[in-house]
Amino acid sequence: MTVTEPIVRPGPDAPPPAPRPPEETRVALRRVAPDDIGVALGAAVAGASFAWVLYGRILPVSGWQGYLITAYASFLLLYAIATRMRLDRVAASDRVAGAVISTGAALMVGTVATVIGYVFVKGFGRMLHADFFTATQRHFSALSADGVAVGAAHAVVGTFEQMGIAIVLSVPLGVIAAIYMNEVGGRFAGVVRVVVEAMTAIPSVVAGLFVYAFFVISLGQGFCGLAAGLALSVEMMPVVTRATEVVLRLVPNGLREASLALGAGEFRTLWNVVLPTARSGLVTAVILGCARVVGETAPVLLVAGGSAGMNWNPFSGVQNSLPYFIWVNYKSPSDELNSLAWGAGVALLLIVLVLFTLARLIGGRAPGESGRRKRRRATAVAKSLTPEPTS
């Protein structure tokens, strides 16, 4: 009895194993090499020394401004020569351009930090007094005795009320104008864009004169917080419009096309797709507009009138604000009022810094990008809906 083995026919070749993806390696790019730092420091010391010899000993001139300019020019020249001896022409030019940009950025940051630090040193202690946010100037004058309560509560209230009026008037108009230029279009879109750009370049005092001539004089409404809000809205609206238009342009066209392909109309696409996608950018545009006009002084000086007491009604009677408060009290011969003006300057500076910080935090995300909290919530929901693997 013979046993026959089964015939095994060769099958198709098995596919080769998939190659393993290479492991990710993170390379830390050093933007400034240590030897470049040494060369830059040496060139700075040599440039300062050369300027001291040239400017103070050889040339018949003096002054620290000229010395700094001569030292900086000497530094750039020596740094370019030292870098060219080590690297090629393109790399040397890149290093010199980087040095110019870095020193310019450092000068700008140093200037802003100096202004902020000086204002804080002069007025931060005065702003911490309890009377600053609770008292007004109604019962205080330059001849008042010591101990009389004086503060800037009326100016703080007036600033926030006038800014609220400007937001209510300018934000809807600015967003509608941006939607018309970017989403609707038409024969007048170019005209609206030119008008908005022209309004951006209008001096703030012109806006104040317009409101003064039309609202205060022609309509006979008199000085009030509403007039100041109108003047601020004239300055705020083009800023909101320009920023909103830029944000709407960043929304991908694929979202609009997908919505229209699913049968949604243009208005529904705008309301349910475009605007929610650009929500963070729209908020940033509003905050930037507020920060742009919160410190405007010229329009408020012309139409608000200014008052020494509290006025909660912006539609009737003169009203104060922080810019007007600073301008009036800084000219006063009273040291108490001078310190109060510096305190108001610190308060106004803090408002601007908070607004710009919020704009930076909110505007750091791209249109449609979710925040960190929303991403964590979406991840938790996805994990809860994912079935557990069976053993």
C-alpha positions in Angstrom: 0.0 0.0 0.0 1.5 3.2 -1.1 0.9 6.5 0.6 0.8 9.4 -1.7 1.6 12.8 -0.3 -0.7 15.6 -1.2 0.6 17.8 -4.0 1.3 21.2 -2.7 1.2 23.8 -5.4 3.0 27.0 -5.0 0.8 29.8 -4.2 1.3 33.5 -4.9 4.2 35.0 -3.2 3.4 36.5 0.2 3.7 40.3 0.3 6.8 41.5 1.9 6.5 42.9 5.3 5.7 46.5 5.4 8.7 48.6 6.3 8.7 50.1 9.7 8.4 53.8 9.7 11.5 55.6 10.8 11.5 56.8 14.3 10.9 60.5 14.6 13.9 62.5 15.6 13.6 66.0 16.7 16.5 68.2 15.7 16.9 71.4 17.8 17.9 74.1 15.4 20.2 76.6 17.1 19.3 79.9 15.6 22.4 81.6 17.0 25.6 79.7 17.3 27.9 80.3 20.4 30.8 81.5 18.2 28.5 84.1 16.6 27.6 85.4 20.0 31.2 85.7 20.9 31.9 87.5 17.6 29.0 89.9 18.2 30.1 90.7 21.8 33.6 91.3 20.6 32.4 93.6 17.8 30.2 95.5 20.2 33.1 96.1 22.7 35.4 97.1 19.8 32.8 99.4 18.3 32.1 101.1 21.6 35.9 101.6 22.2 36.4 102.9 18.6 33.6 105.3 18.9 34.9 106.6 22.2 38.3 107.3 20.7 36.9 108.7 17.5 34.0 110.7 18.9 35.4 112.0 22.1 39.1 112.4 21.3 39.7 113.0 17.6 36.5 114.7 16.3 35.6 118.1 17.9 32.1 117.0 18.8 30.4 115.7 22.0 27.1 114.3 23.1 25.8 110.8 24.0 23.4 110.7 21.1 26.1 111.0 18.5 28.3 108.6 20.5 25.6 105.9 20.4 25.1 106.3 16.7 28.8 106.1 16.0 29.2 103.1 18.3 26.4 101.3 16.5 27.7 102.0 13.1 31.2 100.9 14.2 29.7 97.7 15.6 28.0 96.8 12.4 31.1 97.5 10.3 33.4 95.4 12.6 30.8 92.6 12.9 30.5 92.4 9.1 34.3 92.3 8.7 34.7 89.6 11.3 31.8 87.5 10.0 33.0 87.8 6.4 36.4 86.4 7.5 34.7 83.3 8.8 31.8 82.7 6.4 30.9 83.3 2.8 29.3 86.4 1.5 25.6 85.2 1.7 26.0 83.9 5.3 27.8 87.1 6.4 25.1 89.2 4.9 22.5 87.1 6.7 24.3 87.5 10.1 24.5 91.3 9.6 20.8 91.6 8.7 20.0 89.5 11.7 22.0 91.8 13.9 20.2 94.9 12.5 16.8 93.3 13.0 17.6 92.0 16.5 18.9 95.4 17.7 15.9 97.2 16.2 13.5 94.8 18.0 15.4 95.2 21.2 15.3 99.0 20.9 11.5 98.9 20.3 10.9 96.6 23.2 13.2 98.7 25.4 11.4 101.9 24.5 7.9 100.5 25.2 9.2 98.9 28.5 10.7 102.3 29.5 7.4 104.1 28.9 5.3 101.5 30.7 7.8 101.3 33.6 8.0 105.1 34.0 4.2 105.4 34.1 3.9 102.6 36.6 6.5 104.1 38.9 4.8 107.5 38.9 1.2 106.4 39.3 0.8 102.8 40.5 1.1 103.7 44.2 -1.6 106.4 43.7 -3.9 104.0 41.9 -3.8 101.6 44.9 -5.4 104.1 47.2 -8.9 103.2 48.3 -10.3 106.6 47.2 -9.1 106.2 43.6 -12.1 104.0 42.5 -14.7 105.3 45.0 -14.3 109.1 45.2 -14.7 111.9 42.6 -13.4 115.5 42.3 -16.7 117.2 43.2 -15.6 118.3 46.7 -11.9 118.8 45.9 -10.0 121.8 44.6 -6.4 123.1 44.6 -7.1 124.9 47.8 -8.7 122.0 49.7 -7.3 120.9 53.0 -5.5 117.6 53.4 -7.6 114.6 53.9 -10.4 115.4 51.5 -11.3 112.3 49.4 -10.5 112.6 45.7 -10.5 109.9 43.1 -11.2 109.0 39.5 -14.4 107.0 39.9 -16.4 109.3 37.6 -13.7 109.1 34.9 -13.6 105.3 35.0 -17.4 105.1 34.7 -17.5 107.6 31.9 -14.8 105.7 30.0 -16.6 102.4 30.2 -20.0 103.9 29.3 -18.5 105.7 26.3 -16.7 102.6 25.1 -19.9 100.6 25.5 -21.8 103.1 23.2 -18.9 102.9 20.7 -19.1 99.1 20.6 -22.8 99.0 20.2 -22.7 101.5 17.3 -19.5 100.4 15.5 -19.3 96.6 15.8 -22.5 95.8 13.9 -21.8 98.3 11.2 -18.2 97.2 10.9 -19.1 93.5 10.7 -21.8 94.1 8.1 -19.5 96.2 6.0 -16.8 93.5 6.1 -19.4 90.8 5.1 -20.6 93.0 2.2 -17.1 93.5 0.9 -15.9 89.9 1.3 -19.0 87.7 1.0 -21.6 89.6 -1.0 -19.5 91.8 -3.3 -21.1 93.9 -6.0 -20.4 97.1 -7.8 -20.2 99.1 -4.6 -17.8 96.8 -2.7 -14.7 98.7 -4.0 -16.3 102.0 -3.0 -17.0 100.8 0.5 -13.4 99.5 0.8 -12.0 102.8 -0.3 -14.2 104.7 2.2 -13.1 102.3 5.0 -9.4 102.8 4.2 -9.9 106.6 4.1 -11.7 106.5 7.5 -8.7 104.6 8.9 -6.4 107.5 8.1 -8.7 110.2 9.4 -7.2 112.0 12.4 -9.2 111.5 15.6 -9.6 115.3 16.1 -11.5 115.4 12.7 -14.0 112.8 14.1 -14.5 114.9 17.2 -15.0 118.1 15.1 -17.6 116.3 12.9 -19.6 115.1 16.0 -19.3 118.5 17.6 -20.6 120.3 14.5 -23.3 117.9 13.6 -24.5 116.4 16.9 -23.7 119.0 19.5 -24.3 122.2 17.5 -26.7 121.4 14.7 -28.9 119.0 16.6 -28.5 120.9 19.8 -27.8 117.8 22.0 -25.0 119.5 24.0 -22.0 117.9 25.6 -22.6 114.4 26.8 -21.2 110.9 26.9 -23.3 109.9 23.9 -21.4 112.4 21.8 -18.1 111.0 22.9 -19.3 107.5 22.1 -20.3 108.7 18.6 -16.8 110.2 18.1 -15.1 107.0 19.3 -17.3 104.9 17.1 -16.2 106.9 14.0 -12.6 105.9 14.9 -13.5 102.3 15.9 -15.6 101.2 13.0 -12.9 101.1 10.2 -10.6 99.2 12.5 -13.3 96.6 13.2 -14.1 96.4 9.5 -10.6 95.9 8.3 -9.8 93.3 10.9 -13.1 91.4 10.2 -12.5 91.4 6.5 -9.0 89.9 7.0 -10.5 87.2 9.3 -13.3 86.3 6.8 -10.7 85.9 4.0 -9.0 83.3 6.1 -12.0 81.0 6.2 -11.4 78.2 3.6 -13.6 78.4 0.5 -14.1 74.7 0.8 -16.4 75.2 3.7 -18.6 77.6 1.7 -18.6 75.3 -1.3 -19.5 72.2 0.9 -22.4 74.1 2.5 -23.8 75.3 -0.8 -23.4 71.8 -2.3 -25.6 70.4 0.5 -28.4 72.8 -0.4 -27.9 75.6 2.1 -28.5 79.1 0.9 -25.9 81.9 1.0 -27.4 83.5 4.2 -27.5 80.1 6.0 -23.9 79.4 4.9 -22.8 82.7 6.2 -24.7 82.4 9.5 -24.0 78.7 10.3 -20.6 78.1 8.6 -18.6 81.2 7.9 -19.3 83.3 11.1 -18.9 80.4 13.6 -15.6 79.4 11.9 -14.3 83.0 12.3 -15.7 83.5 15.8 -12.3 83.9 17.5 -11.1 86.3 14.8 -14.3 88.4 15.1 -13.8 88.7 18.9 -10.2 89.7 18.3 -11.3 92.4 15.8 -13.6 93.9 18.4 -11.0 93.8 21.1 -8.4 95.5 18.9 -10.9 98.2 18.0 -11.6 98.9 21.7 -7.9 99.0 22.5 -7.4 101.4 19.5 -9.9 104.0 20.7 -9.9 103.7 24.5 -7.1 106.1 24.9 -8.3 108.7 22.3 -8.2 112.1 23.8 -9.0 114.6 21.1 -12.6 113.5 20.3 -13.5 113.3 24.0 -12.0 116.8 24.7 -14.3 118.3 22.1 -17.6 116.7 22.8 -17.7 115.2 26.3 -17.3 118.4 28.3 -15.8 116.9 31.4 -17.2 117.0 34.9 -15.9 116.9 38.4 -18.7 114.7 39.7 -20.3 111.4 38.8 -22.7 111.3 35.9 -24.2 107.9 35.3 -26.4 109.1 32.5 -24.4 109.3 29.2 -27.3 110.8 27.3 -27.6 114.0 29.4 -25.0 116.3 30.9 -21.3 116.6 30.6 -19.3 113.4 31.4 -15.7 112.7 32.2 -13.3 110.0 30.9 -9.8 108.8 31.7 -8.1 110.7 28.8 -9.9 113.9 29.7 -9.2 113.4 33.4 -5.5 113.0 32.7 -5.3 116.0 30.5 -7.0 118.3 33.0 -5.3 117.1 36.2 -1.8 117.0 34.8 -2.0 120.8 34.1 -3.2 121.5 37.6 -0.8 123.2 40.1 -1.9 120.7 42.8 0.5 117.9 43.5 -2.4 115.7 44.6 -4.1 116.2 41.2 -0.9 115.5 39.4 -0.4 112.2 41.2 -4.0 111.4 40.5 -3.4 112.0 36.7 -0.5 109.5 36.8 -2.7 107.0 38.6 -5.4 107.4 35.9 -2.6 106.9 33.3 -1.7 103.6 34.9 -5.4 102.6 34.9 -5.8 103.4 31.3 -2.5 101.6 30.5 -3.7 98.5 32.3 -7.0 98.6 30.3 -5.1 98.7 27.0 -2.7 95.9 28.1 -5.5 93.7 29.1 -7.3 94.2 25.8 -4.2 93.5 23.7 -3.5 90.4 25.8 -7.0 89.1 25.3 -6.7 89.8 21.6 -3.4 87.9 21.5 -4.8 84.9 23.4 -8.0 84.7 21.4 -6.4 85.5 18.0 -3.7 83.0 18.5 -5.9 80.3 17.0 -6.7 79.9 13.3 -10.3 80.3 12.1 -12.2 77.2 13.0 -9.6 75.9 15.4 -11.0 74.8 18.7 -9.6 75.9 22.0 -7.8 73.6 24.4 -10.8 73.0 26.6 -13.1 72.2 23.7 -10.5 69.8 22.3 -10.3 68.0 25.7 -14.1 67.8 25.8 -14.3 66.4 22.3 -11.6 63.8 23.1 -13.5 62.7 26.2 -16.7 62.3 24.2 -14.9 60.3 21.6 -13.5 58.0 24.2 -16.9 57.5 25.8 -18.4 56.5 22.4 -15.6 54.1 21.4 -16.6 50.5 22.3 -14.2 48.7 24.6 -12.2 45.8 23.0 -13.6 42.4 23.8 -11.1 39.8 25.2 
